Amino acid sequence: MGTLADLLEDFAPGVLWVVFFVVMLFTVAVAVALSYHWREYAVDSHKNDLMFRGYLIVAGIFAFIMLMAILFY
């Protein structure tokens, strides 16, 4: 049984780009849903902005890590 590194060597870089864009589309859909939810049901608008900014920062960090991993593949 091969290791994960052996499995990843068989992937074409195009597959990784497709996975990256699918994950980004999912992240954008979740961001839109969370933004709507927080805007409609939030009691404190300051906390709403803080939560959304925190979500975008964390999602951006993960997206940057994914992008660097694909570029260095």
Secondary structure, 3 states (H helix, E strand, C coil): CCCHHHHHHCCCHHHHHHHHHHHHHHHHHHHHHHHHHHHHHCCCHHHHHHHHHHHHHHHHHHHHHHHHHHHCC
